[in-house]
């Protein structure tokens, strides 16, 4: 199995966008990770919570 490149990531992202799918893609050590919309929302909530807790601390 070959390692995927940034160009491969861009092609896949373009195909997903054309299909109307809202996925975040990441390239990690030659593998493309697909993160669904609900995962993105969860991570944004986590970041906001962490930022808020830093302000209080």
PDB file of N, CA, C, O and CB in Angstrom:
ATOM      1  N   UNK A   1       0.849  -1.174   0.000  1.00  0.00           N
ATOM      2  CA  UNK A   1       0.000   0.000   0.000  1.00  0.00           C
ATOM      3  C   UNK A   1       0.897   1.241   0.000  1.00  0.00           C
ATOM      4  O   UNK A   1       1.850   1.329   0.774  1.00  0.00           O
ATOM      5  CB  UNK A   1      -0.967  -0.004   1.228  1.00  0.00           C
ATOM      6  N   UNK A   2       0.583   2.189  -0.870  1.00  0.00           N
ATOM      7  CA  UNK A   2       1.391   3.398  -0.964  1.00  0.00           C
ATOM      8  C   UNK A   2       0.878   4.481  -0.033  1.00  0.00           C
ATOM      9  O   UNK A   2      -0.295   4.498   0.340  1.00  0.00           O
ATOM     10  CB  UNK A   2       1.412   3.910  -2.393  1.00  0.00           C
ATOM     11  N   UNK A   3       1.777   5.386   0.338  1.00  0.00           N
ATOM     12  CA  UNK A   3       1.386   6.515   1.171  1.00  0.00           C
ATOM     13  C   UNK A   3       0.655   7.538   0.316  1.00  0.00           C
ATOM     14  O   UNK A   3       1.050   7.812  -0.818  1.00  0.00           O
ATOM     15  CB  UNK A   3       2.618   7.153   1.860  1.00  0.00           C
ATOM     16  N   UNK A   4      -0.396   8.092   0.859  1.00  0.00           N
ATOM     17  CA  UNK A   4      -1.163   9.112   0.155  1.00  0.00           C
ATOM     18  C   UNK A   4      -0.504  10.471   0.357  1.00  0.00           C
ATOM     19  O   UNK A   4       0.241  10.681   1.314  1.00  0.00           O
ATOM     20  CB  UNK A   4      -2.633   9.136   0.643  1.00  0.00           C
ATOM     21  N   UNK A   5      -0.790  11.379  -0.552  1.00  0.00           N
ATOM     22  CA  UNK A   5      -0.157  12.699  -0.534  1.00  0.00           C
ATOM     23  C   UNK A   5      -1.209  13.786  -0.330  1.00  0.00           C
ATOM     24  O   UNK A   5      -2.411  13.520  -0.309  1.00  0.00           O
ATOM     25  CB  UNK A   5       0.626  12.948  -1.845  1.00  0.00           C
ATOM     26  N   UNK A   6      -0.721  15.018  -0.179  1.00  0.00           N
ATOM     27  CA  UNK A   6      -1.611  16.170  -0.058  1.00  0.00           C
ATOM     28  C   UNK A   6      -2.483  16.283  -1.315  1.00  0.00           C
ATOM     29  O   UNK A   6      -3.658  16.641  -1.227  1.00  0.00           O
ATOM     30  CB  UNK A   6      -0.792  17.475   0.163  1.00  0.00           C
ATOM     31  N   UNK A   7      -1.911  15.979  -2.474  1.00  0.00           N
ATOM     32  CA  UNK A   7      -2.671  16.031  -3.732  1.00  0.00           C
ATOM     33  C   UNK A   7      -3.839  15.042  -3.683  1.00  0.00           C
ATOM     34  O   UNK A   7      -4.944  15.377  -4.112  1.00  0.00           O
ATOM     35  CB  UNK A   7      -1.748  15.717  -4.947  1.00  0.00           C
ATOM     36  N   UNK A   8      -3.613  13.835  -3.168  1.00  0.00           N
ATOM     37  CA  UNK A   8      -4.683  12.853  -3.015  1.00  0.00           C
ATOM     38  C   UNK A   8      -5.775  13.382  -2.086  1.00  0.00           C
ATOM     39  O   UNK A   8      -6.967  13.201  -2.335  1.00  0.00           O
ATOM     40  CB  UNK A   8      -4.122  11.526  -2.477  1.00  0.00           C
ATOM     41  N   UNK A   9      -5.344  14.031  -1.022  1.00  0.00           N
ATOM     42  CA  UNK A   9      -6.281  14.616  -0.061  1.00  0.00           C
ATOM     43  C   UNK A   9      -7.140  15.683  -0.727  1.00  0.00           C
ATOM     44  O   UNK A   9      -8.352  15.733  -0.516  1.00  0.00           O
ATOM     45  CB  UNK A   9      -5.523  15.215   1.134  1.00  0.00           C
ATOM     46  N   UNK A  10      -6.509  16.537  -1.531  1.00  0.00           N
ATOM     47  CA  UNK A  10      -7.238  17.598  -2.233  1.00  0.00           C
ATOM     48  C   UNK A  10      -8.252  17.021  -3.217  1.00  0.00           C
ATOM     49  O   UNK A  10      -9.364  17.536  -3.333  1.00  0.00           O
ATOM     50  CB  UNK A  10      -6.259  18.516  -2.971  1.00  0.00           C
ATOM     51  N   UNK A  11      -7.880  15.967  -3.919  1.00  0.00           N
ATOM     52  CA  UNK A  11      -8.798  15.335  -4.876  1.00  0.00           C
ATOM     53  C   UNK A  11     -10.004  14.748  -4.141  1.00  0.00           C
ATOM     54  O   UNK A  11     -11.144  14.940  -4.564  1.00  0.00           O
ATOM     55  CB  UNK A  11      -8.070  14.228  -5.685  1.00  0.00           C
ATOM     56  N   UNK A  12      -9.755  14.042  -3.057  1.00  0.00           N
ATOM     57  CA  UNK A  12     -10.849  13.444  -2.293  1.00  0.00           C
ATOM     58  C   UNK A  12     -11.757  14.521  -1.712  1.00  0.00           C
ATOM     59  O   UNK A  12     -12.980  14.384  -1.744  1.00  0.00           O
ATOM     60  CB  UNK A  12     -10.298  12.555  -1.170  1.00  0.00           C
ATOM     61  N   UNK A  13     -11.170  15.589  -1.183  1.00  0.00           N
ATOM     62  CA  UNK A  13     -11.973  16.686  -0.625  1.00  0.00           C
ATOM     63  C   UNK A  13     -12.843  17.313  -1.706  1.00  0.00           C
ATOM     64  O   UNK A  13     -14.006  17.628  -1.456  1.00  0.00           O
ATOM     65  CB  UNK A  13     -11.065  17.758   0.015  1.00  0.00           C
ATOM     66  N   UNK A  14     -12.294  17.498  -2.908  1.00  0.00           N
ATOM     67  CA  UNK A  14     -13.074  18.035  -4.015  1.00  0.00           C
ATOM     68  C   UNK A  14     -14.241  17.134  -4.385  1.00  0.00           C
ATOM     69  O   UNK A  14     -15.344  17.617  -4.642  1.00  0.00           O
ATOM     70  CB  UNK A  14     -12.188  18.243  -5.220  1.00  0.00           C
ATOM     71  N   UNK A  15     -14.005  15.832  -4.415  1.00  0.00           N
ATOM     72  CA  UNK A  15     -15.073  14.880  -4.722  1.00  0.00           C
ATOM     73  C   UNK A  15     -16.164  14.908  -3.663  1.00  0.00           C
ATOM     74  O   UNK A  15     -17.350  14.862  -3.989  1.00  0.00           O
ATOM     75  CB  UNK A  15     -14.507  13.470  -4.848  1.00  0.00           C
ATOM     76  N   UNK A  16     -15.774  14.981  -2.407  1.00  0.00           N
ATOM     77  CA  UNK A  16     -16.764  15.041  -1.329  1.00  0.00           C
ATOM     78  C   UNK A  16     -17.572  16.334  -1.402  1.00  0.00           C
ATOM     79  O   UNK A  16     -18.788  16.320  -1.208  1.00  0.00           O
ATOM     80  CB  UNK A  16     -16.076  14.926   0.040  1.00  0.00           C
ATOM     81  N   UNK A  17     -16.902  17.441  -1.679  1.00  0.00           N
ATOM     82  CA  UNK A  17     -17.597  18.729  -1.792  1.00  0.00           C
ATOM     83  C   UNK A  17     -18.595  18.717  -2.937  1.00  0.00           C
ATOM     84  O   UNK A  17     -19.703  19.234  -2.796  1.00  0.00           O
ATOM     85  CB  UNK A  17     -16.593  19.863  -1.991  1.00  0.00           C
ATOM     86  N   UNK A  18     -18.215  18.134  -4.073  1.00  0.00           N
ATOM     87  CA  UNK A  18     -19.124  18.047  -5.223  1.00  0.00           C
ATOM     88  C   UNK A  18     -20.345  17.189  -4.898  1.00  0.00           C
ATOM     89  O   UNK A  18     -21.434  17.433  -5.419  1.00  0.00           O
ATOM     90  CB  UNK A  18     -18.388  17.470  -6.444  1.00  0.00           C
ATOM     91  N   UNK A  19     -20.166  16.192  -4.043  1.00  0.00           N
ATOM     92  CA  UNK A  19     -21.271  15.323  -3.651  1.00  0.00           C
ATOM     93  C   UNK A  19     -22.112  15.947  -2.541  1.00  0.00           C
ATOM     94  O   UNK A  19     -23.104  15.360  -2.110  1.00  0.00           O
ATOM     95  CB  UNK A  19     -20.739  13.969  -3.200  1.00  0.00           C
ATOM     96  N   UNK A  20     -21.722  17.130  -2.079  1.00  0.00           N
ATOM     97  CA  UNK A  20     -22.474  17.818  -1.035  1.00  0.00           C
ATOM     98  C   UNK A  20     -22.237  17.248   0.350  1.00  0.00           C
ATOM     99  O   UNK A  20     -23.063  17.433   1.245  1.00  0.00           O
ATOM    100  CB  UNK A  20     -23.930  17.766  -1.345  1.00  0.00           C
ATOM    101  N   UNK A  21     -21.123  16.559   0.539  1.00  0.00           N
ATOM    102  CA  UNK A  21     -20.815  15.960   1.834  1.00  0.00           C
ATOM    103  C   UNK A  21     -19.854  16.857   2.598  1.00  0.00           C
ATOM    104  O   UNK A  21     -18.863  17.336   2.048  1.00  0.00           O
ATOM    105  CB  UNK A  21     -20.217  14.547   1.661  1.00  0.00           C
ATOM    106  N   UNK A  22     -20.155  17.076   3.861  1.00  0.00           N
ATOM    107  CA  UNK A  22     -19.379  17.985   4.694  1.00  0.00           C
ATOM    108  C   UNK A  22     -18.508  17.181   5.652  1.00  0.00           C
ATOM    109  O   UNK A  22     -18.883  16.944   6.801  1.00  0.00           O
ATOM    110  CB  UNK A  22     -20.307  18.945   5.474  1.00  0.00           C
ATOM    111  N   UNK A  23     -17.353  16.771   5.172  1.00  0.00           N
ATOM    112  CA  UNK A  23     -16.424  16.018   5.999  1.00  0.00           C
ATOM    113  C   UNK A  23     -15.102  16.752   6.075  1.00  0.00           C
ATOM    114  O   UNK A  23     -14.657  17.365   5.105  1.00  0.00           O
ATOM    115  CB  UNK A  23     -16.224  14.599   5.452  1.00  0.00           C
ATOM    116  N   UNK A  24     -14.487  16.680   7.229  1.00  0.00           N
ATOM    117  CA  UNK A  24     -13.141  17.223   7.393  1.00  0.00           C
ATOM    118  C   UNK A  24     -12.172  16.074   7.170  1.00  0.00           C
ATOM    119  O   UNK A  24     -12.356  14.986   7.716  1.00  0.00           O
ATOM    120  CB  UNK A  24     -12.939  17.885   8.815  1.00  0.00           C
ATOM    121  N   UNK A  25     -11.148  16.312   6.374  1.00  0.00           N
ATOM    122  CA  UNK A  25     -10.147  15.289   6.093  1.00  0.00           C
ATOM    123  C   UNK A  25      -8.813  15.711   6.673  1.00  0.00           C
ATOM    124  O   UNK A  25      -8.468  16.893   6.686  1.00  0.00           O
ATOM    125  CB  UNK A  25     -10.024  15.037   4.579  1.00  0.00           C
ATOM    126  N   UNK A  26      -8.066  14.726   7.151  1.00  0.00           N
ATOM    127  CA  UNK A  26      -6.723  14.980   7.655  1.00  0.00           C
ATOM    128  C   UNK A  26      -5.787  13.940   7.062  1.00  0.00           C
ATOM    129  O   UNK A  26      -6.174  12.792   6.846  1.00  0.00           O
ATOM    130  CB  UNK A  26      -6.683  14.949   9.215  1.00  0.00           C
ATOM    131  N   UNK A  27      -4.565  14.348   6.805  1.00  0.00           N
ATOM    132  CA  UNK A  27      -3.533  13.443   6.313  1.00  0.00           C
ATOM    133  C   UNK A  27      -2.593  13.145   7.465  1.00  0.00           C
ATOM    134  O   UNK A  27      -1.964  14.052   8.011  1.00  0.00           O
ATOM    135  CB  UNK A  27      -2.763  14.052   5.096  1.00  0.00           C
ATOM    136  N   UNK A  28      -2.496  11.864   7.838  1.00  0.00           N
ATOM    137  CA  UNK A  28      -1.673  11.463   8.977  1.00  0.00           C
ATOM    138  C   UNK A  28      -0.805  10.286   8.571  1.00  0.00           C
ATOM    139  O   UNK A  28      -1.297   9.173   8.388  1.00  0.00           O
ATOM    140  CB  UNK A  28      -2.552  11.100  10.205  1.00  0.00           C
ATOM    141  N   UNK A  29       0.489  10.537   8.431  1.00  0.00           N
ATOM    142  CA  UNK A  29       1.459   9.503   8.089  1.00  0.00           C
ATOM    143  C   UNK A  29       1.045   8.720   6.839  1.00  0.00           C
ATOM    144  O   UNK A  29       1.107   7.491   6.815  1.00  0.00           O
ATOM    145  CB  UNK A  29       1.637   8.550   9.263  1.00  0.00           C
ATOM    146  N   UNK A  30       0.624   9.447   5.809  1.00  0.00           N
ATOM    147  CA  UNK A  30       0.275   8.823   4.544  1.00  0.00           C
ATOM    148  C   UNK A  30      -1.104   8.202   4.490  1.00  0.00           C
ATOM    149  O   UNK A  30      -1.444   7.532   3.515  1.00  0.00           O
ATOM    150  CB  UNK A  30       1.261   7.799   4.229  1.00  0.00           C
ATOM    151  N   UNK A  31      -1.906   8.413   5.526  1.00  0.00           N
ATOM    152  CA  UNK A  31      -3.275   7.888   5.570  1.00  0.00           C
ATOM    153  C   UNK A  31      -4.238   9.061   5.683  1.00  0.00           C
ATOM    154  O   UNK A  31      -3.980  10.029   6.398  1.00  0.00           O
ATOM    155  CB  UNK A  31      -3.467   6.891   6.765  1.00  0.00           C
ATOM    156  N   UNK A  32      -5.350   8.958   4.968  1.00  0.00           N
ATOM    157  CA  UNK A  32      -6.364  10.006   5.046  1.00  0.00           C
ATOM    158  C   UNK A  32      -7.384   9.602   6.109  1.00  0.00           C
ATOM    159  O   UNK A  32      -7.975   8.523   6.052  1.00  0.00           O
ATOM    160  CB  UNK A  32      -7.056  10.238   3.655  1.00  0.00           C
ATOM    161  N   UNK A  33      -7.572  10.484   7.065  1.00  0.00           N
ATOM    162  CA  UNK A  33      -8.572  10.276   8.111  1.00  0.00           C
ATOM    163  C   UNK A  33      -9.787  11.118   7.775  1.00  0.00           C
ATOM    164  O   UNK A  33      -9.669  12.306   7.475  1.00  0.00           O
ATOM    165  CB  UNK A  33      -8.010  10.640   9.525  1.00  0.00           C
ATOM    166  N   UNK A  34     -10.956  10.496   7.828  1.00  0.00           N
ATOM    167  CA  UNK A  34     -12.209  11.194   7.537  1.00  0.00           C
ATOM    168  C   UNK A  34     -12.921  11.428   8.856  1.00  0.00           C
ATOM    169  O   UNK A  34     -13.175  10.500   9.623  1.00  0.00           O
ATOM    170  CB  UNK A  34     -13.112  10.379   6.541  1.00  0.00           C
ATOM    171  N   UNK A  35     -13.236  12.692   9.100  1.00  0.00           N
ATOM    172  CA  UNK A  35     -13.926  13.072  10.328  1.00  0.00           C
ATOM    173  C   UNK A  35     -15.305  13.577   9.943  1.00  0.00           C
ATOM    174  O   UNK A  35     -15.434  14.539   9.185  1.00  0.00           O
ATOM    175  CB  UNK A  35     -13.125  14.156  11.133  1.00  0.00           C
ATOM    176  N   UNK A  36     -16.329  12.931  10.465  1.00  0.00           N
ATOM    177  CA  UNK A  36     -17.698  13.305  10.153  1.00  0.00           C
ATOM    178  C   UNK A  36     -18.107  14.596  10.827  1.00  0.00           C
ATOM    179  O   UNK A  36     -17.455  15.044  11.770  1.00  0.00           O
ATOM    180  CB  UNK A  36     -18.635  12.207  10.551  1.00  0.00           C
ATOM    181  N   UNK A  37     -19.189  15.200  10.348  1.00  0.00           N
ATOM    182  CA  UNK A  37     -19.644  16.482  10.904  1.00  0.00           C
ATOM    183  C   UNK A  37     -19.875  16.447  12.412  1.00  0.00           C
ATOM    184  O   UNK A  37     -19.540  17.413  13.097  1.00  0.00           O
ATOM    185  CB  UNK A  37     -20.916  16.906  10.223  1.00  0.00           C
ATOM    186  N   UNK A  38     -20.433  15.370  12.946  1.00  0.00           N
ATOM    187  CA  UNK A  38     -20.695  15.334  14.385  1.00  0.00           C
ATOM    188  C   UNK A  38     -19.390  15.296  15.174  1.00  0.00           C
ATOM    189  O   UNK A  38     -19.329  15.839  16.277  1.00  0.00           O
ATOM    190  CB  UNK A  38     -21.564  14.119  14.744  1.00  0.00           C
ATOM    191  N   UNK A  39     -18.344  14.667  14.635  1.00  0.00           N
ATOM    192  CA  UNK A  39     -17.045  14.644  15.302  1.00  0.00           C
ATOM    193  C   UNK A  39     -16.439  16.042  15.352  1.00  0.00           C
ATOM    194  O   UNK A  39     -15.797  16.415  16.334  1.00  0.00           O
ATOM    195  CB  UNK A  39     -16.090  13.679  14.587  1.00  0.00           C
ATOM    196  N   UNK A  40     -16.649  16.808  14.288  1.00  0.00           N
ATOM    197  CA  UNK A  40     -16.126  18.167  14.222  1.00  0.00           C
ATOM    198  C   UNK A  40     -16.791  19.026  15.289  1.00  0.00           C
ATOM    199  O   UNK A  40     -16.119  19.785  15.987  1.00  0.00           O
ATOM    200  CB  UNK A  40     -16.346  18.775  12.819  1.00  0.00           C
ATOM    201  N   UNK A  41     -18.106  18.909  15.418  1.00  0.00           N
ATOM    202  CA  UNK A  41     -18.847  19.685  16.416  1.00  0.00           C
ATOM    203  C   UNK A  41     -18.369  19.309  17.813  1.00  0.00           C
ATOM    204  O   UNK A  41     -18.163  20.180  18.658  1.00  0.00           O
ATOM    205  CB  UNK A  41     -20.376  19.449  16.282  1.00  0.00           C
ATOM    206  N   UNK A  42     -18.193  18.020  18.053  1.00  0.00           N
ATOM    207  CA  UNK A  42     -17.725  17.571  19.366  1.00  0.00           C
ATOM    208  C   UNK A  42     -16.366  18.152  19.701  1.00  0.00           C
ATOM    209  O   UNK A  42     -16.140  18.589  20.830  1.00  0.00           O
ATOM    210  CB  UNK A  42     -17.663  16.053  19.417  1.00  0.00           C
ATOM    211  N   UNK A  43     -15.460  18.163  18.739  1.00  0.00           N
ATOM    212  CA  UNK A  43     -14.126  18.698  19.017  1.00  0.00           C
ATOM    213  C   UNK A  43     -14.171  20.203  19.224  1.00  0.00           C
ATOM    214  O   UNK A  43     -13.403  20.731  20.029  1.00  0.00           O
ATOM    215  CB  UNK A  43     -13.164  18.356  17.880  1.00  0.00           C
ATOM    216  N   UNK A  44     -15.056  20.913  18.513  1.00  0.00           N
ATOM    217  CA  UNK A  44     -15.189  22.358  18.718  1.00  0.00           C
ATOM    218  C   UNK A  44     -15.727  22.654  20.110  1.00  0.00           C
ATOM    219  O   UNK A  44     -15.278  23.597  20.760  1.00  0.00           O
ATOM    220  CB  UNK A  44     -16.111  22.974  17.652  1.00  0.00           C
ATOM    221  N   UNK A  45     -16.679  21.861  20.569  1.00  0.00           N
ATOM    222  CA  UNK A  45     -17.216  22.050  21.915  1.00  0.00           C
ATOM    223  C   UNK A  45     -16.119  21.800  22.945  1.00  0.00           C
ATOM    224  O   UNK A  45     -16.008  22.534  23.927  1.00  0.00           O
ATOM    225  CB  UNK A  45     -18.422  21.109  22.165  1.00  0.00           C
ATOM    226  N   UNK A  46     -15.311  20.767  22.722  1.00  0.00           N
ATOM    227  CA  UNK A  46     -14.206  20.476  23.634  1.00  0.00           C
ATOM    228  C   UNK A  46     -13.201  21.609  23.702  1.00  0.00           C
ATOM    229  O   UNK A  46     -12.723  21.950  24.784  1.00  0.00           O
ATOM    230  CB  UNK A  46     -13.507  19.207  23.215  1.00  0.00           C
ATOM    231  N   UNK A  47     -12.878  22.192  22.568  1.00  0.00           N
ATOM    232  CA  UNK A  47     -11.928  23.304  22.529  1.00  0.00           C
ATOM    233  C   UNK A  47     -12.498  24.515  23.258  1.00  0.00           C
ATOM    234  O   UNK A  47     -11.792  25.182  24.014  1.00  0.00           O
ATOM    235  CB  UNK A  47     -11.580  23.672  21.073  1.00  0.00           C
ATOM    236  N   UNK A  48     -13.762  24.789  23.031  1.00  0.00           N
ATOM    237  CA  UNK A  48     -14.380  25.944  23.713  1.00  0.00           C
ATOM    238  C   UNK A  48     -14.434  25.730  25.220  1.00  0.00           C
ATOM    239  O   UNK A  48     -14.185  26.656  25.993  1.00  0.00           O
ATOM    240  CB  UNK A  48     -15.802  26.193  23.172  1.00  0.00           C
ATOM    241  N   UNK A  49     -14.760  24.510  25.637  1.00  0.00           N
ATOM    242  CA  UNK A  49     -14.805  24.199  27.066  1.00  0.00           C
ATOM    243  C   UNK A  49     -13.421  24.376  27.685  1.00  0.00           C
ATOM    244  O   UNK A  49     -13.276  24.960  28.759  1.00  0.00           O
ATOM    245  CB  UNK A  49     -15.320  22.757  27.296  1.00  0.00           C
ATOM    246  N   UNK A  50     -12.407  23.862  26.987  1.00  0.00           N
ATOM    247  CA  UNK A  50     -11.034  23.980  27.493  1.00  0.00           C
ATOM    248  C   UNK A  50     -10.622  25.455  27.599  1.00  0.00           C
ATOM    249  O   UNK A  50     -10.014  25.864  28.588  1.00  0.00           O
ATOM    250  CB  UNK A  50     -10.050  23.212  26.572  1.00  0.00           C
ATOM    251  N   UNK A  51     -10.954  26.243  26.581  1.00  0.00           N
ATOM    252  CA  UNK A  51     -10.620  27.668  26.596  1.00  0.00           C
ATOM    253  C   UNK A  51     -11.328  28.372  27.762  1.00  0.00           C
ATOM    254  O   UNK A  51     -10.741  29.209  28.448  1.00  0.00           O
ATOM    255  CB  UNK A  51     -11.010  28.329  25.250  1.00  0.00           C
ATOM    256  N   UNK A  52     -12.586  28.018  27.967  1.00  0.00           N
ATOM    257  CA  UNK A  52     -13.353  28.623  29.045  1.00  0.00           C
ATOM    258  C   UNK A  52     -12.756  28.260  30.402  1.00  0.00           C
ATOM    259  O   UNK A  52     -12.671  29.102  31.296  1.00  0.00           O
ATOM    260  CB  UNK A  52     -14.818  28.181  28.972  1.00  0.00           C
ATOM    261  N   UNK A  53     -12.342  26.993  30.550  1.00  0.00           N
ATOM    262  CA  UNK A  53     -11.782  26.570  31.838  1.00  0.00           C
ATOM    263  C   UNK A  53     -10.437  27.257  32.103  1.00  0.00           C
ATOM    264  O   UNK A  53     -10.091  27.510  33.257  1.00  0.00           O
ATOM    265  CB  UNK A  53     -11.609  25.035  31.871  1.00  0.00           C
ATOM    266  N   UNK A  54      -9.669  27.563  31.032  1.00  0.00           N
ATOM    267  CA  UNK A  54      -8.421  28.295  31.218  1.00  0.00           C
ATOM    268  C   UNK A  54      -8.676  29.707  31.695  1.00  0.00           C
ATOM    269  O   UNK A  54      -7.912  30.244  32.497  1.00  0.00           O
ATOM    270  CB  UNK A  54      -7.624  28.323  29.931  1.00  0.00           C
ATOM    271  N   UNK A  55      -9.753  30.314  31.203  1.00  0.00           N
ATOM    272  CA  UNK A  55     -10.082  31.680  31.625  1.00  0.00           C
ATOM    273  C   UNK A  55     -10.474  31.727  33.095  1.00  0.00           C
ATOM    274  O   UNK A  55     -10.222  32.722  33.774  1.00  0.00           O
ATOM    275  CB  UNK A  55     -11.216  32.246  30.768  1.00  0.00           C
ATOM    276  N   UNK A  56     -11.082  30.667  33.586  1.00  0.00           N
ATOM    277  CA  UNK A  56     -11.514  30.622  34.975  1.00  0.00           C
ATOM    278  C   UNK A  56     -10.361  30.288  35.928  1.00  0.00           C
ATOM    279  O   UNK A  56     -10.360  30.687  37.092  1.00  0.00           O
ATOM    280  CB  UNK A  56     -12.628  29.603  35.135  1.00  0.00           C
ATOM    281  N   UNK A  57      -9.381  29.545  35.400  1.00  0.00           N
ATOM    282  CA  UNK A  57      -8.299  29.034  36.243  1.00  0.00           C
ATOM    283  C   UNK A  57      -7.255  30.025  36.496  1.00  0.00           C
ATOM    284  O   UNK A  57      -6.282  29.734  37.191  1.00  0.00           O
ATOM    285  CB  UNK A  57      -7.686  27.854  35.650  1.00  0.00           C
TER     286      UNK A  57
END
